[in-house]
């Protein structure tokens, strides 16, 4: 009965807020933001997550939802003590000195407090999750699902699949509420940047961290949009802009692990170093996706309409039959806008936004990781423009791709080209059986002389035997590559060249087969 009472009470609160904002008269971007803020932490977080879903809402709504990053009322001291006691089974004073009950920042899921480690006196910050936030969010999601089902019944032809959106939002929110996941993200991010002197993230104290409390080093310095502090410290804004853009592109292209919310409040400057904070929302790209993104940027630079169309269809998921002629024409028209523009003067954010809009009109769904990347690039370009309006992210991206010399990635690219070449050759070889049948039919009908036919048959038979052998070898090579790539997705030991041993052996064997194929071709 208690749960039913809570749900009814919460439903009454929601309806009251909706009536207050006169929701039945229509919804504007500003009204949506105000409604979400009044509905509380759950809806604020949902709005924040939705602001990264570029294929769900129009641009005006996305821009307004970005404003939901503002602080929310902090927790009480009693709630803070309860969560710390529940987590550590100890009082705050036994673990930390100088714990500051006044929060440094309070958001929808958690708030941040400063303290010092017991004994060493090392300054740290504690990200502490709100009390019962999981249960409250789960309850709100249930109510949202009921509302979504009602909407679907009333408006059966709605182009927005509310239940799918809620599934994605709840999945993301659950990940953000598990601070061990954020700790893992920080460790990975820190490791990726070990050889990058100008960028890093806070060190995490994993032994003191849990699902509800994250303990990190205290990051001094100032936020990247603090122009006064930057000038006072003698920093070159153009240099910082260049390094910021270069590092973000490295996160995407080199590591496939990028900050999904690079707004100024998540980037600090400390002793000449860029420090990325709040690593709860991170994006991941598979090796395939990294290659496709790099190819997409290169294809835009070359104005290769066909390649862009193919990559878009590979990255996305069409929900209906595609009008290929119309899609090709629209991408071509989109590229012509940039035909006379210097590559360095293009806006990567603008290009991404236009391309996503084209895909949206053709009902091509974009995976959440690609949507996160698109939104991240748009946000980052705004930060870079604040520091140096003349800097082109797309120019930096193109140069980074051009100068990238990761041996594993280069080997993968070469294998991809080989597969494409083999695919093309096999399509042509597929015509051979039909050609052979035509010859036999000619013999049966007496349309060729026996001596000539015998000569053709002997040479054709030899040719077919060779081609069949090559086809079989090619198919084995492709099977090895696919099998080895699947093994690469599994975290198994031992590892060589940053890949599982069996993956490496599979690639090597396939490579030997491919080399023998090409050697045979020119004999």
C-alpha positions as CSV (number, residue, x, y, z in Angstrom):
1,X,0.0,0.0,0.0
2,X,2.9,2.3,0.8
3,X,4.3,2.1,-2.8
4,X,0.8,2.7,-4.3
5,X,0.4,5.7,-2.0
6,X,3.8,7.1,-3.0
7,X,3.0,6.7,-6.7
8,X,-0.3,8.4,-6.3
9,X,1.2,11.2,-4.4
10,X,4.0,11.7,-6.9
11,X,1.5,11.6,-9.8
12,X,-0.6,14.3,-8.1
13,X,2.6,16.4,-7.8
14,X,3.4,15.9,-11.5
15,X,-0.1,16.8,-12.6
16,X,-0.1,19.9,-10.4
17,X,3.1,21.1,-12.0
18,X,1.8,20.4,-15.5
19,X,-1.3,22.4,-14.7
20,X,0.7,25.2,-13.3
21,X,2.6,25.5,-16.6
22,X,-0.6,25.1,-18.7
23,X,1.0,22.3,-20.6
24,X,-2.2,21.6,-22.6
25,X,-1.8,25.0,-24.4
26,X,1.3,23.8,-26.0
27,X,5.0,23.4,-25.3
28,X,7.9,25.7,-26.1
29,X,11.6,25.0,-25.4
30,X,11.6,27.5,-22.5
31,X,8.4,25.9,-21.1
32,X,9.8,22.4,-21.3
33,X,13.0,23.5,-19.4
34,X,10.9,25.1,-16.7
35,X,8.6,22.1,-16.3
36,X,11.6,19.7,-16.0
37,X,13.2,22.0,-13.3
38,X,10.0,22.0,-11.3
39,X,9.5,18.3,-11.6
40,X,12.8,17.7,-9.7
41,X,16.1,15.8,-10.0
42,X,14.8,12.9,-12.1
43,X,13.4,15.1,-14.8
44,X,16.4,17.4,-14.7
45,X,18.7,14.5,-15.4
46,X,16.4,13.2,-18.1
47,X,16.5,16.6,-19.7
48,X,20.3,16.7,-19.5
49,X,20.5,13.3,-21.2
50,X,17.9,14.2,-23.8
51,X,20.0,17.3,-24.7
52,X,22.6,14.9,-26.1
53,X,20.2,13.0,-28.2
54,X,20.4,15.0,-31.5
55,X,18.0,12.8,-33.4
56,X,15.2,13.0,-30.9
57,X,14.3,16.7,-30.5
58,X,14.6,19.8,-32.7
59,X,17.7,22.0,-32.3
60,X,15.9,24.8,-30.4
61,X,14.8,22.3,-27.7
62,X,18.3,20.8,-27.4
63,X,19.8,24.3,-26.9
64,X,17.3,25.1,-24.2
65,X,17.8,21.8,-22.4
66,X,21.5,22.5,-22.1
67,X,20.6,25.2,-19.5
68,X,19.5,22.4,-17.2
69,X,23.1,22.1,-16.0
70,X,22.5,24.7,-13.3
71,X,22.7,23.8,-9.6
72,X,19.8,22.3,-7.7
73,X,19.1,22.6,-4.0
74,X,21.7,20.7,-1.9
75,X,21.1,17.8,0.4
76,X,20.7,18.2,4.2
77,X,23.6,17.5,6.5
78,X,21.6,14.7,8.0
79,X,21.3,13.0,4.5
80,X,25.1,13.4,4.0
81,X,26.0,11.8,7.3
82,X,23.5,8.9,6.6
83,X,25.0,8.1,3.1
84,X,28.6,8.2,4.4
85,X,27.7,6.1,7.4
86,X,25.8,3.6,5.2
87,X,28.7,3.4,2.7
88,X,31.7,3.2,5.0
89,X,30.1,1.9,8.2
90,X,32.1,4.7,9.8
91,X,31.7,8.3,10.8
92,X,33.0,11.0,8.5
93,X,35.6,12.1,11.1
94,X,37.2,8.6,11.0
95,X,37.9,8.8,7.3
96,X,38.4,12.5,6.5
97,X,39.7,15.7,8.1
98,X,38.1,19.1,7.4
99,X,35.0,17.7,5.7
100,X,33.2,20.7,4.3
101,X,29.4,20.3,4.6
102,X,28.9,23.2,2.3
103,X,28.8,21.7,-1.2
104,X,31.1,22.9,-4.0
105,X,28.3,22.1,-6.5
106,X,25.0,20.4,-6.3
107,X,23.5,18.6,-9.3
108,X,20.5,16.3,-10.0
109,X,22.1,13.0,-9.0
110,X,24.9,14.1,-6.7
111,X,26.8,16.9,-5.1
112,X,30.5,17.6,-4.4
113,X,32.2,18.3,-1.1
114,X,35.8,19.0,-0.2
115,X,37.8,17.2,2.5
116,X,41.3,16.0,3.4
117,X,42.5,12.4,3.6
118,X,43.0,11.2,7.2
119,X,46.6,11.1,8.1
120,X,48.2,12.5,4.9
121,X,46.1,15.6,4.7
122,X,45.8,15.3,0.9
123,X,43.0,17.5,-0.5
124,X,40.2,15.5,-2.1
125,X,36.7,16.0,-3.3
126,X,33.8,13.6,-2.6
127,X,31.0,13.2,-5.1
128,X,28.1,12.0,-3.0
129,X,25.0,10.5,-4.5
130,X,21.6,11.9,-3.3
131,X,19.7,9.8,-0.8
132,X,17.2,7.4,-2.4
133,X,17.8,9.0,-5.8
134,X,17.7,5.6,-7.5
135,X,14.3,4.6,-6.1
136,X,12.9,8.1,-6.9
137,X,14.1,8.0,-10.5
138,X,12.9,4.4,-10.9
139,X,9.5,5.5,-9.7
140,X,9.4,8.5,-12.0
141,X,10.4,6.3,-15.0
142,X,7.5,3.9,-14.3
143,X,5.1,6.9,-14.3
144,X,6.7,8.1,-17.6
145,X,6.3,4.7,-19.1
146,X,2.5,4.7,-18.3
147,X,2.2,8.2,-19.8
148,X,4.1,7.0,-22.9
149,X,1.7,4.1,-23.4
150,X,-1.2,6.4,-23.1
151,X,0.3,8.8,-25.7
152,X,1.0,5.9,-28.1
153,X,-2.6,4.8,-27.8
154,X,-4.0,8.3,-28.5
155,X,-1.5,9.1,-31.2
156,X,-0.7,5.8,-32.9
157,X,1.2,7.4,-35.8
158,X,3.7,9.4,-33.6
159,X,7.1,9.3,-35.2
160,X,8.7,9.4,-31.7
161,X,9.0,6.0,-30.0
162,X,8.7,7.2,-26.4
163,X,9.3,3.8,-24.8
164,X,12.6,3.3,-26.7
165,X,13.7,6.8,-25.6
166,X,12.8,6.1,-22.0
167,X,14.8,2.8,-22.2
168,X,17.8,4.6,-23.4
169,X,17.5,7.4,-20.9
170,X,17.0,5.0,-18.0
171,X,20.0,2.9,-19.1
172,X,22.2,6.1,-19.2
173,X,20.9,7.3,-15.9
174,X,21.6,4.0,-14.2
175,X,25.2,4.1,-15.5
176,X,25.7,7.6,-14.1
177,X,24.3,6.5,-10.7
178,X,27.0,3.8,-10.4
179,X,30.0,5.8,-9.4
180,X,32.2,2.7,-9.7
181,X,31.6,3.0,-13.5
182,X,32.7,6.7,-13.4
183,X,35.8,5.6,-11.4
184,X,36.5,3.0,-14.1
185,X,36.0,5.7,-16.8
186,X,38.5,8.0,-15.0
187,X,41.1,5.3,-14.7
188,X,40.8,4.5,-18.5
189,X,40.9,8.2,-19.4
190,X,43.9,8.8,-17.2
191,X,45.8,5.8,-18.7
192,X,45.0,7.0,-22.3
193,X,46.5,10.4,-21.5
194,X,49.7,9.1,-19.8
195,X,51.8,10.2,-22.8
196,X,49.9,13.5,-23.4
197,X,51.5,16.1,-21.2
198,X,49.0,18.9,-21.7
199,X,45.8,17.0,-20.8
200,X,44.6,14.6,-18.1
201,X,41.8,14.0,-15.6
202,X,41.6,13.8,-11.7
203,X,43.2,10.8,-10.0
204,X,40.6,8.5,-8.4
205,X,41.0,6.9,-5.0
206,X,39.4,3.6,-5.9
207,X,39.9,2.1,-2.5
208,X,37.7,4.8,-1.0
209,X,35.1,4.9,-3.8
210,X,31.8,3.0,-4.1
211,X,28.6,3.0,-6.1
212,X,27.4,6.0,-4.1
213,X,30.6,7.9,-3.2
214,X,33.4,8.8,-5.6
215,X,36.7,10.1,-4.0
216,X,39.0,12.1,-6.4
217,X,42.0,14.4,-6.1
218,X,41.1,18.0,-5.6
219,X,41.7,19.9,-8.9
220,X,42.8,23.5,-8.4
221,X,42.9,26.0,-11.1
222,X,40.0,27.6,-13.0
223,X,37.3,26.7,-15.5
224,X,38.2,27.2,-19.1
225,X,35.7,30.0,-19.7
226,X,37.2,32.1,-16.9
227,X,38.8,34.7,-19.2
228,X,40.0,36.9,-16.4
229,X,41.9,34.1,-14.7
230,X,43.3,33.0,-18.0
231,X,44.7,36.5,-18.7
232,X,45.9,36.9,-15.2
233,X,47.8,33.6,-15.4
234,X,49.5,34.6,-18.7
235,X,47.9,31.9,-20.8
236,X,47.6,32.0,-24.6
237,X,43.9,31.4,-25.4
238,X,44.7,30.3,-28.9
239,X,47.2,27.7,-27.7
240,X,44.7,26.3,-25.2
241,X,42.0,26.2,-27.9
242,X,44.3,24.3,-30.3
243,X,45.4,21.8,-27.6
244,X,41.8,21.3,-26.4
245,X,40.6,20.5,-29.9
246,X,43.6,18.3,-30.7
247,X,43.0,16.3,-27.5
248,X,39.3,15.8,-28.1
249,X,40.0,14.5,-31.6
250,X,42.6,12.2,-30.2
251,X,39.9,10.9,-27.7
252,X,37.6,10.1,-30.7
253,X,40.0,8.9,-33.4
254,X,42.8,7.3,-31.4
255,X,41.2,6.0,-28.3
256,X,37.5,5.7,-29.2
257,X,36.7,6.8,-25.7
258,X,35.6,10.5,-25.4
259,X,34.0,12.9,-23.0
260,X,30.4,13.2,-24.0
261,X,29.7,16.5,-22.3
262,X,32.6,18.8,-22.9
263,X,31.0,22.1,-21.7
264,X,33.1,24.7,-19.9
265,X,32.0,23.5,-16.5
266,X,33.7,20.2,-17.1
267,X,37.0,21.5,-18.3
268,X,39.6,23.2,-15.9
269,X,43.0,24.7,-16.5
270,X,45.7,23.7,-13.8
271,X,49.3,24.7,-14.2
272,X,49.1,24.9,-18.0
273,X,47.3,21.6,-18.2
274,X,43.8,20.8,-19.4
275,X,41.9,18.8,-16.8
276,X,38.7,17.0,-17.9
277,X,36.3,16.5,-15.0
278,X,33.0,14.7,-14.4
279,X,33.6,11.5,-16.4
280,X,30.2,10.0,-15.7
281,X,28.9,10.5,-19.3
282,X,31.5,9.0,-21.7
283,X,31.1,7.8,-25.3
284,X,32.7,4.7,-26.8
285,X,33.5,3.9,-30.4
286,X,34.4,0.5,-31.8
287,X,37.4,0.2,-34.1
288,X,34.9,0.0,-37.0
289,X,33.1,3.2,-35.9
290,X,36.4,5.0,-35.4
291,X,37.4,4.1,-39.0
292,X,34.0,5.2,-40.4
293,X,34.2,8.5,-38.6
294,X,37.7,9.2,-39.9
295,X,36.5,8.1,-43.4
296,X,33.5,10.4,-43.1
297,X,35.7,13.5,-42.3
298,X,38.0,12.6,-45.2
299,X,35.1,12.1,-47.6
300,X,33.6,15.5,-46.6
301,X,36.9,17.1,-47.4
302,X,37.0,15.3,-50.8
303,X,33.3,16.1,-51.5
304,X,32.8,12.3,-52.1
305,X,28.9,12.2,-52.1
306,X,28.7,8.5,-52.7
307,X,31.1,7.6,-49.9
308,X,29.4,9.8,-47.4
309,X,26.0,8.2,-48.3
310,X,27.5,4.7,-47.8
311,X,29.1,5.6,-44.5
312,X,25.9,7.2,-43.2
313,X,23.9,4.1,-44.1
314,X,26.5,1.9,-42.4
315,X,26.6,4.0,-39.2
316,X,22.8,4.4,-39.1
317,X,19.8,2.1,-39.0
318,X,17.1,2.9,-41.6
319,X,13.6,2.3,-40.2
320,X,12.1,2.2,-43.7
321,X,13.1,1.7,-47.3
322,X,15.6,4.3,-48.4
323,X,15.1,6.5,-51.5
324,X,18.7,6.3,-52.5
325,X,18.4,8.7,-55.4
326,X,16.9,11.4,-53.2
327,X,19.4,10.7,-50.3
328,X,22.3,11.0,-52.8
329,X,20.9,14.2,-54.2
330,X,20.3,15.8,-50.8
331,X,23.9,15.0,-49.6
332,X,25.3,16.3,-52.9
333,X,23.3,19.6,-52.4
334,X,24.5,19.7,-48.9
335,X,28.1,19.4,-50.0
336,X,27.8,22.0,-52.8
337,X,27.1,24.6,-50.0
338,X,30.8,24.1,-49.0
339,X,32.1,23.7,-52.6
340,X,33.8,27.0,-52.8
341,X,34.7,27.2,-49.1
342,X,38.2,26.6,-47.8
343,X,38.3,23.4,-45.8
344,X,39.8,25.2,-42.8
345,X,36.9,27.6,-42.6
346,X,34.2,25.0,-42.4
347,X,32.3,24.4,-39.1
348,X,32.4,20.7,-38.1
349,X,29.5,21.3,-35.8
350,X,27.4,22.9,-38.6
351,X,28.3,20.1,-41.0
352,X,27.4,17.4,-38.5
353,X,24.1,19.1,-37.6
354,X,23.1,19.4,-41.3
355,X,24.1,15.8,-42.1
356,X,22.1,14.5,-39.1
357,X,19.1,16.5,-40.2
358,X,19.2,14.9,-43.6
359,X,19.4,11.4,-42.1
360,X,16.5,12.3,-39.8
361,X,14.3,13.2,-42.7
362,X,15.0,9.8,-44.3
363,X,14.2,8.2,-40.9
364,X,17.7,6.8,-40.5
365,X,18.2,6.2,-36.8
366,X,21.6,7.1,-35.4
367,X,23.1,4.9,-32.6
368,X,23.4,6.6,-29.2
369,X,27.2,6.7,-29.2
370,X,27.2,8.5,-32.6
371,X,24.5,11.0,-31.3
372,X,26.7,11.6,-28.2
373,X,29.7,12.3,-30.4
374,X,27.7,14.7,-32.6
375,X,26.5,16.6,-29.6
376,X,30.0,16.5,-28.0
377,X,31.5,18.0,-31.1
378,X,28.9,20.8,-31.3
379,X,29.5,21.7,-27.6
380,X,33.2,21.6,-28.0
381,X,33.2,23.8,-31.0
382,X,31.4,26.4,-29.0
383,X,34.1,26.3,-26.3
384,X,36.9,26.5,-28.9
385,X,35.2,29.4,-30.6
386,X,35.2,31.3,-27.3
387,X,38.9,30.8,-27.0
388,X,39.8,31.3,-30.7
389,X,37.1,32.0,-33.2
390,X,39.5,31.5,-36.1
391,X,40.4,27.9,-35.2
392,X,38.8,25.2,-37.3
393,X,38.1,21.9,-35.6
394,X,37.5,20.2,-39.0
395,X,41.0,21.3,-40.1
396,X,42.6,19.9,-36.9
397,X,40.6,16.7,-37.4
398,X,41.7,16.3,-41.0
399,X,45.4,16.9,-40.1
400,X,45.1,14.5,-37.1
401,X,43.7,11.7,-39.4
402,X,46.4,12.4,-42.0
403,X,49.2,12.2,-39.5
404,X,47.9,9.3,-37.5
405,X,50.4,6.4,-37.6
406,X,49.0,3.9,-35.2
407,X,50.5,0.6,-36.5
408,X,47.5,-1.5,-35.4
409,X,45.1,0.9,-37.0
410,X,47.2,1.1,-40.2
411,X,47.2,-2.7,-40.4
412,X,43.5,-2.8,-40.0
413,X,43.0,-0.2,-42.7
414,X,45.1,-2.2,-45.1
415,X,43.1,-5.4,-44.3
416,X,39.9,-3.5,-44.9
417,X,41.1,-2.4,-48.4
418,X,42.1,-6.0,-49.1
419,X,38.6,-7.2,-48.1
420,X,37.0,-4.6,-50.4
421,X,39.3,-5.6,-53.3
422,X,38.5,-9.3,-52.7
423,X,34.8,-8.5,-52.6
424,X,35.0,-6.8,-55.9
425,X,37.0,-9.6,-57.5
426,X,34.6,-12.2,-56.2
427,X,31.6,-10.3,-57.7
428,X,33.4,-10.5,-61.1
429,X,34.3,-14.1,-60.6
430,X,30.7,-15.0,-59.9
431,X,30.1,-14.4,-63.7
432,X,32.3,-17.3,-64.6
433,X,29.7,-20.1,-64.1
434,X,27.3,-18.3,-66.4
435,X,29.9,-17.9,-69.0
436,X,30.8,-21.6,-68.9
437,X,27.1,-22.6,-69.3
438,X,26.9,-20.4,-72.3
439,X,29.8,-22.2,-73.9
440,X,28.3,-25.6,-73.2
441,X,25.0,-24.6,-74.7
442,X,26.8,-23.5,-77.8
443,X,28.4,-26.9,-78.0
444,X,25.0,-28.7,-77.6
445,X,23.5,-26.6,-80.3
446,X,26.4,-27.2,-82.7
447,X,27.1,-23.5,-82.8
448,X,30.9,-24.0,-82.7
449,X,33.4,-26.3,-84.2
450,X,34.4,-29.2,-82.1
451,X,38.2,-28.5,-82.3
452,X,37.8,-24.9,-81.4
453,X,35.4,-25.8,-78.6
454,X,37.8,-28.3,-77.2
455,X,40.6,-25.7,-77.2
456,X,38.2,-23.2,-75.4
457,X,37.1,-25.8,-72.9
458,X,40.7,-26.8,-71.9
459,X,41.8,-23.2,-71.4
460,X,38.5,-22.3,-69.7
461,X,38.7,-25.3,-67.4
462,X,42.3,-24.4,-66.4
463,X,41.2,-20.8,-65.8
464,X,38.1,-21.9,-63.8
465,X,40.2,-24.2,-61.6
466,X,42.6,-21.4,-60.8
467,X,39.8,-19.0,-60.1
468,X,38.0,-21.4,-57.9
469,X,41.1,-22.0,-55.8
470,X,41.5,-18.3,-55.4
471,X,37.9,-17.9,-54.4
472,X,38.2,-20.6,-51.8
473,X,41.4,-19.0,-50.4
474,X,39.8,-15.6,-50.4
475,X,36.8,-16.9,-48.5
476,X,39.0,-18.6,-46.0
477,X,41.0,-15.3,-45.6
478,X,37.8,-13.3,-45.1
479,X,36.5,-15.9,-42.6
480,X,39.8,-15.7,-40.6
481,X,39.6,-11.9,-40.5
482,X,35.9,-12.0,-39.3
483,X,36.7,-14.7,-36.7
484,X,39.8,-12.9,-35.5
485,X,37.9,-9.6,-35.2
486,X,35.1,-11.3,-33.2
487,X,37.8,-12.7,-30.8
488,X,39.2,-9.1,-30.5
489,X,35.9,-8.1,-28.9
490,X,36.4,-10.5,-26.0
491,X,38.8,-9.6,-23.2
492,X,41.1,-12.7,-23.2
493,X,44.8,-13.3,-22.6
494,X,47.5,-13.4,-23.8
495,X,47.7,-10.1,-25.7
496,X,50.1,-9.0,-28.4
497,X,50.1,-5.7,-30.3
498,X,47.2,-4.7,-28.0
499,X,45.2,-7.5,-29.5
500,X,44.4,-11.1,-28.2
501,X,47.0,-13.6,-29.4
502,X,44.5,-15.6,-31.5
503,X,43.3,-12.4,-33.2
504,X,46.9,-11.5,-34.2
505,X,47.5,-15.0,-35.4
506,X,44.3,-15.0,-37.4
507,X,45.2,-11.6,-39.1
508,X,48.7,-12.9,-39.9
509,X,47.4,-16.2,-41.4
510,X,44.8,-14.2,-43.4
511,X,47.6,-11.8,-44.6
512,X,49.7,-14.7,-45.8
513,X,46.7,-16.1,-47.8
514,X,46.0,-12.7,-49.3
515,X,49.7,-12.2,-50.3
516,X,49.7,-15.6,-51.9
517,X,46.6,-14.7,-53.8
518,X,48.1,-11.5,-55.2
519,X,51.4,-13.4,-56.0
520,X,49.4,-15.9,-57.9
521,X,47.6,-13.2,-59.8
522,X,50.7,-11.8,-61.4
523,X,52.4,-15.2,-62.3
